[in-house]
Amino acid sequence: MAVASMTFQDVLTNTAKTVLALDSLPDRLSPQNAIEVVEVRDVTETGNFLVRDDANGRFARVLTSGQPWAQKADIVEVGQAEWMVTLRGRATQQVRITDIVPELEGGSCSSPLSGSLVHAPGQGGADVIPLDVTIDAPVPRLTVYAEGDSKGQEPYFTGAKARNITLDRNESEAFLIRAQANLGYCRWRYRIHYQVDGTTAELVLNRPDGKPFELTAELPDAGGYTSVYFPSFLCARGGYDPREWFTSTGKEYASTQHVGVGVPCSQHR
């Protein structure tokens, strides 16, 4: 894979290149079939998560079981989500991706979701350089950090430094898209614009189950959540057990955040 005017490794976090047998694909394909979606995978491991339909705090038992919990309930990431996307070129001619555009369902986001909040912050991790999008911005666009400016962002596919992504036949590329929501609850799909053999075409990117991506902003006040689940390393005492989770009401949790002290976990077993 090549990227016009900029090395692709500058902006992508994970590259997977696979060359298949030359006879694995027909010589010519319809432009609409020139790109294959190999994988769309949610890689969000830490942060805040909203549990919908958590009747009577049942999710607390899931958390304390010690088993992976992210697939055990109807969960939506809060504030930020990360997805690894892998695409493969299928045409004999080189495919050039010219834009990836988020398209909001209904054209806009709604109010942030309420429910039970799982607060699962990370305890450190490797730095990555993902493609970013603020999904509830007036015009959401994929951006990257501007070169030489650790805080500035610039569009990836548009603007003065517009870049393209190219895929040769049977070549795969994996990259990270990190979405952020600051104001509301959003559902969206990505529309991938590309060119092949002098023809323009489009591909709609969904979640693996065919549903749109979704993300909710945090409520302005944590007191609006029914319950808040949090791990023991946030407690006002020492010690950490990954199987040990605590529960408080949203109002109780919010009061500790305002004064900047640890949560008194002994009160919330």
C-alpha atoms as one frame of an Amber mdcrd trajectory, in Angstrom:
protein
   0.000   0.000   0.000   1.154   3.513  -0.758  -0.068   6.905   0.356   0.284
  10.001  -1.757   2.377  12.796  -0.229   2.866  11.059   3.141   4.135   7.732
   4.453   1.123   5.737   5.627   2.959   4.482   8.703   2.876   8.043   9.998
  -0.847   7.762  10.629  -1.789   4.109  10.894  -1.302   1.998  13.983  -1.282
  -1.488  12.626  -0.419  -2.805   9.168  -1.282  -6.207   7.814  -0.089  -7.067
   4.320  -1.058 -10.392   2.854  -0.360 -11.589  -0.713  -2.762 -14.303  -1.861
  -2.369 -16.774  -4.724  -2.527 -14.983  -8.058  -5.444 -17.108  -9.235  -7.559
 -16.463  -6.119  -9.502 -13.644  -7.805 -10.848 -13.067 -11.312  -8.879 -10.800
 -13.626 -11.529  -8.061 -13.622 -14.152  -7.124 -11.083 -16.999  -4.650 -11.002
 -15.776  -1.384  -9.417 -18.346  -1.946  -6.656 -16.488  -5.146  -5.686 -12.944
  -3.781  -5.828 -12.560  -3.548  -2.022 -13.243  -6.302   0.482 -13.911  -5.569
   4.154 -11.805  -8.212   5.891 -12.496  -7.170   9.479 -14.185  -4.508  11.585
 -13.256  -5.034  15.219 -14.014  -3.028  18.353 -10.698  -2.701  20.223 -11.883
  -0.374  23.004 -10.572  -1.989  26.187 -10.690   0.793  28.784 -12.706   3.903
  29.472 -16.383   4.423  30.259 -19.205   2.151  29.119 -22.978   2.622  29.322
 -25.087  -0.424  30.259 -28.627  -0.224  28.908 -31.438  -2.108  30.635 -29.461
  -2.849  33.803 -32.508  -3.805  35.843 -31.906  -3.940  39.601 -28.148  -3.646
  39.172 -27.807  -7.158  37.714 -24.637  -6.206  35.844 -22.720  -6.070  39.135
 -22.776  -9.887  39.214 -21.310 -10.033  35.720 -18.429  -7.733  36.675 -17.501
  -9.646  39.815 -17.554 -13.028  38.040 -14.012 -12.443  36.787 -15.073 -13.246
  33.194 -14.938 -10.863  30.203 -17.951  -8.614  30.564 -18.085  -6.394  27.465
 -20.243  -8.870  25.505 -22.515  -9.773  28.406 -24.965  -6.889  28.096 -26.209
  -4.149  25.786 -23.210  -1.829  26.145 -22.330   1.453  24.408 -18.932   3.121
  24.738 -19.011   6.511  26.416 -16.950   9.438  25.160 -14.559   7.481  22.938
 -14.411   4.220  20.979 -11.714   2.578  18.853 -12.267   0.305  15.865  -9.671
  -1.606  13.861 -10.667  -1.816  10.205  -8.973  -4.081   7.652  -9.592  -3.592
   3.927  -8.257  -5.631   0.978  -7.884  -4.687  -2.666  -9.550  -7.194  -5.020
  -9.160  -5.607  -8.446  -6.336  -6.200 -10.898  -6.003  -2.407 -11.134  -4.832
  -0.400  -8.153  -7.618   0.947  -5.917  -7.248   4.496  -4.612  -9.341   5.458
  -1.558 -10.031   9.180  -1.767 -12.232   9.709   1.285 -13.914   7.995   4.236
 -16.933  10.003   5.367 -19.029   9.380   8.521 -22.774   9.536   7.798 -25.026
  10.039  10.829 -28.345   8.216  10.991 -31.098  10.819  10.821 -28.501  13.485
  10.052 -27.717  14.362  13.686 -27.062  13.000  17.178 -29.564  12.887  20.041
 -29.186  13.485  23.786 -26.569  11.418  25.667 -27.776   8.070  26.983 -28.449
   7.471  30.653 -28.431   4.156  32.485 -25.662   2.434  34.436 -22.070   3.550
  33.916 -19.049   1.226  34.033 -15.950   3.292  34.798 -12.984   1.152  33.695
  -9.983   3.457  33.186  -6.689   2.081  31.946  -3.571   1.931  34.054  -1.179
   2.851  31.285  -0.659   1.700  27.678   1.231   2.196  24.464   0.830   5.390
  22.468  -0.816   5.052  19.077  -1.470   7.438  16.205  -5.034   6.717  15.055
  -7.316   8.412  12.588  -9.665  10.530  14.712 -13.215  11.743  14.217 -15.391
  13.861  16.502 -18.642  12.281  15.467 -20.955  14.952  16.909 -19.045  17.852
  15.327 -21.038  19.985  12.845 -19.189  18.295   9.946 -17.417  15.158  11.209
 -14.258  14.327   9.240 -11.382  11.910   9.741  -8.307  13.761  10.988  -4.723
  13.115  12.063  -2.325  15.004  14.259  -0.656  17.785  12.302   3.031  17.120
  11.777   5.102  19.087  14.284   2.044  19.975  16.358   1.181  17.476  19.107
  -2.194  19.126  19.773  -3.302  20.278  16.322  -5.484  18.165  14.023  -5.822
  18.345  10.250  -8.116  16.517   7.793  -6.633  13.345   6.377  -8.431  13.042
   3.030  -9.281  16.705   2.357  -7.688  20.143   2.589  -4.297  21.459   1.563
  -2.535  18.236   2.615  -5.128  15.807   1.253  -3.862  12.230   1.143  -5.036
   9.088  -0.624  -4.735   5.435   0.337  -3.889   2.921  -2.380  -4.464  -0.832
  -2.345  -2.887  -3.186  -4.845  -4.537  -6.459  -5.761  -4.704  -8.897  -2.817
  -3.082  -6.344  -0.505  -4.632  -5.827   2.938  -4.310  -2.864   5.257  -5.461
  -2.537   8.860  -5.922   0.855  10.508  -7.450   2.357  13.620 -10.339   4.802
  13.658 -10.944   6.502  16.997 -14.334   8.204  17.394 -15.174  10.763  20.050
 -18.525  12.169  21.189 -18.714  15.275  23.357 -22.390  16.251  23.217 -24.807
  13.474  22.298 -25.643   9.893  21.356 -24.701   9.116  17.746 -25.258   6.244
  15.318 -23.400   6.276  12.012 -21.812   4.401   9.136 -18.740   5.240   7.062
 -18.972   5.766   3.322 -15.676   4.899   1.604 -15.099   6.725  -1.682 -12.563
   5.198  -4.059 -11.385   5.075  -7.661 -10.396   2.064  -9.742  -9.619   1.810
 -13.451 -10.869   5.361 -14.056 -14.210   4.704 -12.342 -15.466   6.075  -9.009
 -17.324   3.827  -6.587 -18.448   3.699  -2.959 -18.549   1.188  -0.118 -20.611
   1.515   3.073 -18.817   0.333   6.224 -20.929  -1.031   9.114 -20.258  -2.943
  12.295 -19.773  -6.710  11.820 -23.454  -7.353  12.638 -24.551  -4.913   9.934
 -25.689  -2.332  12.455 -24.341   1.237  12.556 -21.503   2.276  14.839 -22.720
   3.984  18.000 -21.256   6.134  20.748 -22.679   8.331  23.485 -21.212  11.365
  25.185 -20.935  11.421  28.964 -23.787  12.994  30.854 -22.811  16.489  32.027
 -23.416  15.322  35.607 -22.585  11.756  36.690 -25.500  12.065  39.110 -27.747
  11.345  36.133 -26.607   7.703  35.961 -28.665   5.092  37.781 -25.589   3.248
  39.034 -21.828   3.564  38.587 -19.567   0.486  38.661 -15.870   1.062  39.308
 -12.763  -1.072  39.998 -10.980  -1.247  43.322  -7.916   0.736  42.247 -10.092
   3.871  42.316 -10.828   3.368  45.996  -9.652   5.680  48.737  -7.630   2.776
  50.120  -4.715   0.817  48.641  -4.770  -2.538  46.912  -6.275  -3.779  43.671
  -8.051  -6.982  42.733  -9.214  -7.163  39.073 -12.197  -9.251  40.158 -13.269
  -6.690  42.751 -15.824  -4.130  41.587 -17.915  -1.676  43.546 -21.250  -0.004
  42.947 -22.546   3.412  43.914 -25.447   5.555  42.846 -24.709   8.203  40.264
 -25.212  10.974  42.822 -22.811   9.369  45.323 -20.157   8.899  42.658 -20.587
  12.454  41.355 -20.058  13.905  44.832 -16.618  12.267  45.122 -15.579  13.572
  41.697 -16.422  17.142  42.638 -14.163  17.117  45.676 -11.386  15.132  43.980
 -11.110  12.281  46.478 -11.141   8.541  46.057 -14.403   6.673  46.326 -14.990
   5.200  49.840 -15.328   1.651  48.524 -16.203   0.087  51.868 -19.604   1.735
  51.562 -20.354   0.292  48.109 -19.710  -3.446  48.072
